[in-house]
């Protein structure tokens, strides 16, 4: 039976548990720096995630969900504002969005929601993101160890008033480095199956073991939050969205425009509305999430205020399509010397344009020269050492640091994007199509290209008053 017909049949069987005039509660759970296909629900062969696996069985799983920039602050600003990095103002890590934008607390607050955030916030300024602070979860993603979490404040938030719907974002800090939480002994380094874009060195395996342990630790927190909904009587009237954010801090994932950087997990459970146990190939982006939540809450979405658009019809099983393209940017400052990147994907092919291809790509967190007590900070040196004698490792180092002006990948058959097809006669037509559409999008965003990726631009953005692009209302 075709996927869409299956979804519609399941929807008919499960519909009816929510009243049309009662807005649903919303719970958004974010992991931190978790490569989407390290999760078993997306084909990962190492990590144990029983709670996320069970959630997926009760949900719609998006196989083609993306964020525009694979860094913590820009992707969260996109998620909470419905605007791409250029138009919300946060195109650099450790900067700020524009003072005059609106975000999730504003839009859902106008619909009568209490909107809170627990854990890692990492968006600025507070005036643009006026979340209610909910305690109980560590907001420091690099603390060693992570502070013990206390779910009682989240419980108080969701049970405070029965006559007001809630939207709670729980932004967990795992599996962000330093990878110190969870039981790494459950993942013997020798038994790990490394992805093809990760070099096989001892320190890398040790780091990957600890990273997997943090994924399992994160999964346990997901389970606790889902149990909280059940114990408070809110598991049937709450739209739950889980996302893995951007890729992990291994070379080729976070801080890149490759698939393992900008592709994210997105799982949506909504009893009575979303058919359980289904998957969709609909292309969606973080900018689409806020318009979808507004639509789901019964609000009217003003398309002029957003870069994204509602995919509520996908959640309802009415369609398996949403957008034609997803877009990506990267501004390397302050994580390293300027190295601007722009990209586009239609879900099958990805086209990447490196605006300064003559420069070396350097990312200080991955490649930092200072020895550290955390294995996450030291494995790159073993890649460089092994590259002197192992061609496979040499190719990975070269892939990471030396980028051509253009890259094209058939991501559908090459999800780790190891074979660059740019310039091939057989893919010339799709390369031209994606290149032209990328040009159109960059112009619509007011993106100046190389000029944007500078220390001066970052300093202005940190003050929240720098505007390269057009505004959402223009």
N, C-alpha and C positions, 0 to 999 in steps of 0.2 A: 504494500500500500504506500503511495507517495507520502513523503514526510508531512506535507501541509495537511493532507486529508486525515492522517493519523492524529495530528495535533488538534484538528477541529473536532474529531470524534471524542477525544479525551476531554476537550473543553466542554462539550455538551454534557458529558458524564459528571464533571466536577463542578459545573457552574451552579450558582445559587446560594453559596454559603455567605456571601456578602450582600448587604443591602445597597442599592444603587445610590441612596441618599446618605450613606454613612462613609465618610472618607477613611481610607485605610491608613493604619500606622505604617511607618517606614523605618527599617533598620538597615543601615549600610555598614558593612564590615570590610575594612581594608587590611590586607597584608602589606608588608613593606619590603620592597626589593625581592620579589619572588618571581623567578622566571616562569611564565605560564606553563610551559611544557615540561617543567620539573614536577608538576602536579599529576597524579595518576589519572585524573579525569581528562587531562589533555595528553595522555600517552606517556607520562613520566614513569620510569621503570624502577626508581629507587625509593622515593619518599612514601611513608605510611601516613595516610590522611583519612582515617575512617569517617570523621565527622563531615568533612567536605565531600567525600564520596557519597555519604548518605544524603546530604543536602542536594547534590546533583541529581540523585534519583527522584527527588521530590520537586524538581525545578526544571526550568528551561535553561540549557547551557548554550552560551554564545560561543561559536567556534571562530568568529571573526570580529573580535572586539579589540580596539586599539586606543592608545593615547597619543597626543601630538608631540610630547617631548618626554624622553625617558630619564627624567630627573624628578626628585621628590616634590619640590615646591611648584615648578611649572605644571606638572600633571595634576596636582591637587587643586591648583587655582583654576585649571580648565574644568575639572570635575565639579567644583562648587559654583562656578560662574556661568557655565555653558558657553564660554568664549575661548577661542584659541589663544595661545600665548601672546601673540602680537596685540590682540584687541583687549585682553584683560590686563596687559602690561607686564606680566611676569614671564618673560622669555629667558630668564637666567636663574640659576639656582641661587639661593640666599639673597634674594632681592625682594621686591614687593609688587603687588598689583596696583593699578591706578586707584586713586582715592575715591573716584566717583562711580565705580562700577557697583552693581547689585549682585547678590549671590544667594545661595540656598536659604539662609535664614530670612532674608528679605522676602523672597518670592513665596516661600511656604508659610512664613509668618503672616503674610497678608491673607492667607487662606485659613488662618486659625490654628496653625501648627505651633507647637513648642519645638524648637530646633536646637539640639545640643550636640556637642562633640566631646568624646572622651579619647584620651591618648594623645597621639602626635598631631599637632595642629599644622604647623609649618606653612601657614599662609599669612600674608600681611597685606594691608594694615587691618587692624581689628575693626575699624569703621566700615571697611568693605566686606568683612566676614564676621558679622556680629553673632556668632554662635553663643549659646549658653554653655559655659564650661561645666562638664560633668567629670568628676574625679574618678579615681580608682584604677586608672591605667597610666603607666609611665609614658610621658611625652618625650623623653630623651631617647632617641634611637641608637645612641652609641654608648649608653651607660653599661658598665660591666660590674655586676650583673644587672639585668633589667630589674627594676623594683617589682616586688610581688604585687600582683593585681588584686583588687577587691571589687567584686561585682555589685556590691550593695548600693553604690551610688547610681549605677545604671538601673538597678531595680527601682530605686526611689524615683528616678526620672520617668520611667515608663509607667509607673503606677500612681503618679502624683494626682492626676485628674482624669476621671473616666470620661468626662464630657469634652475633652480636648484631645485631638489626635497628636501623636508625637512623631518626630523624625529624629532619630539618634544615629550619629555617625560614630562608630568605634574604630579608631585608626590605630591598629596594633603596631608594634615596633619590630616584630620579627617577620621574616628572617634577615633583617638588616644586619650588617656587620656590627659588632665584632664576633658574632656566632658563638655565644657562650651559654645559651640556654638550651634545655633539653638534654637528652641522653645520647651522646655521640657514640657510645659503645654499641648502640643498636645498629650502627652503620659502619661495620668494619671497612676501612679504606680499600683494602684489597678486593672487596666484593662489589664495589661501586662500579656501575656502568657509566662512564663519563660521556657526555655529549660530544659530537665531532668537532665542535668549535672550542673545546677546552683541552689544553695540553695535558698529557699524561705524565705528571711528575709527582713525587712523593708528597711534597708540601701541598700541591693542588688537591690530591686525594684526601689529605688530612683536613684541608679547608672544606672540601665538598662534604665530607662526613659531618662536620660541625654545622654546616649550612643545612643539610638534610634534617639534623636533629632539631634545628630551630623551626623548620617547616612543620615538623610533627608537634612541637611545642605550640606553635601558632594554631594548628588544627585543633588542639585541645581547647584553646580559648574560644574558637568558633563554636565548638560543641557546648561550652558553658553558656554562651550567649543564646544559642538556640534553645537550650534547656530553660533559660530564664524566660523566654517568651512562652514556653509551654507552662511553666509553673505559675506564671502570672495571668494565664488565660488569654495570651495575645498571639499564640502561634497561628491561629486561624484568621486573624484580622490584621495581619502585618505583612507588607511587602518586604521581603528580605533580598538584598543584593550583596553578593560577595565579589570582591575583585582583588587580584594579586598585585596591583600596581605595576611598575615597570620591572625589567629583568634584574637579575642578581648582580652583585658586584664581582663578577668574573669578566675578564676581557671579552668584549664582543656582545655584552648584554646591556646592562645599564650604561647610560651616557653614549648610546649609539642609536642609529636609525635602522639597524637591522631588525629582523623579525623578532629575535629574542630580546630586543630592547623595548620596542613599542607595542608589541602584541601583549594583551593582558587577558587574564581570566575574568569572565563575567558570568555569574550564575544568579538567576532570579527565581525566587519562590514566592508565589502569591496564591494561596488556596482559594479555589473557586473562580479564579481568573486565568492563571497560568497553568497549562496542562503539565502534569508531572512527567518526568522521565523523557523529555524531548530535547532535541538539539536544533540549532538554527545556524545557517550560513549567512544570515543577514549581517551586512557590514555596519558596525556601529562604532562610535568614538566617544571618549569621555565627555566631550562637549554636548552629546545627545542626552546624557543621563538626567541633568536638571530639567530640561524641557519635558522629558518623559515623566519625571516625578510630579511636576506641576500638572500635567495632563491627567495622570493617574489620580491626583488629589482632587480633580474636578475643576481645576483652574483653566483659564484661557491662556494659551501660549502665544505671545506676541513674537512672531518670527524675527522681526526687525531687531529685537533685543538680544538675539542669540546667534552664535555660529552653528550650533547644533539644532536638531529637531527631534520631536517626540517619536519614539519607536514603540508606543503603547500598542499599536496594531500588531507588532511582532509578538509582544508579550501575550496578547490575546489569542494568538494563533491564527490571525486573519491573513497574514502574509509572511513570506520568508525572505523579503527584501526590504532594505531600508535606504541606504545611500549607494552611490556608484563608486565613490573613492573615499579613502581616508588619507590624511595628510600628516607630515611630520617635520619637525625642525630640531636643530640642535645648536646651541650657543655654548661653546666650551668654557668660556670665562664664567666663573672663577675657578673651575676645576682644572684648568691648564691653560696653555697658550691658545690664542684664538684659532678655532677650527670650525667654521660654520658649515652646517649640513642641512639640506632640505630633501624631502622625500615624499613619495606618493605611492599608494597601492590600490589596486582594484580587487584585492582579495585573492587573486591568482598570481599576478606579477607585482614586484616592487621595483620602483625606479628611484635611485638615490643620486643626488647631485652634491659633490663635494666642492665647495666654493674656493677652497685654498689647497688644491691637491699637491702643490709643491712643498707644502709644510709637512712635518712629521706630526702625527696625532699623538698627543701626550695627555694622559689623565693622571693627576697626581695621587689620587686615592688608590688606584690600581698599581701604578708604577712608581710610587714614592720611594725614594732612596733610603729614607731613614728606617733602620731595623725597628721592629715592633714586637711586643710580646704576643700580639695576635697574629695567628697564621695568615689571616686574610690580608695582612699588609706585606707579607714576605714572599708569596709564591711566585710573583712576576719575575723575581731574580732567577728562579729556577727555570723559567721558560727561556730567558735569555741565555743562560748557561747551556741548557740542553740544545738550543738552536744551533750551537756551533758544531754539533755532531749528528743531530737528528733532523732530517729534512722535513718531516711532518710538523715538528715544533717550530722550525724555522719559518715554514709557510704560515703558521698561525701568528707568529710575531710580526711577520711582514704584512699579513692581512690586517692586523690591528693598527699598525703604525704608518703604513704607506697605502693611501687610498687613491684610486684613479679619479679622474674628474667625473666620470659617470659609472654607475653600477646598475645592472638589471638582473633580477633573479626571478626564476619561475618558482615562487615560494610554495606553490601547491605541491610540487614534487621535491622541493629542496628547502624544507622549513628552517634549516640553519643557514641557508643562503651562502653556500660555500663555492658555487660555480657562477661566476660573473658572465652574463650573456651579452653585456653591452657591446655594441658594434657588430653583432652577428647579423648576417643577412636574413636569417630565418626569424629574427625577432625585431627587425627594424621598424615594422609597422606599429607594434605595441609600444616600443620605446618612444617613437615619435608622439603617439597618442598621450602617453603618460607625461612626457616632457612638456607638451603644449598645455595640458591641463594643470600641471604644476605651475607653469608660468602664469596662467590665468588666476590661480588661487593666490599666489604670492602677490600679484598686483592687487587683488581684492583685499588683501590683508595689509597693504601698504608696507610690505617687507622690503627694506633697503639692501638686504643681503649682507655682504662683508662688513659694511658699516655698523651693523647691529652688534656684531661680536667683538666688542672692545671693552677695555676697562672703564673708559669714560661712560659708555652706555650703561654698564652695570652700576656704576656709582650713582648715576641719575635715577636708575630704576630703583635702587635701594631707598631713595627718598620718595618714591611713589609719584613722581611728577614727570616722568619721561614718556613721551608718546611718539613712536615712529608711525604706527599704523593708523588706519581709520577707526573711528569710534563705532560702537555697535549700532548707533542710530544713523550714521552717515549712509 
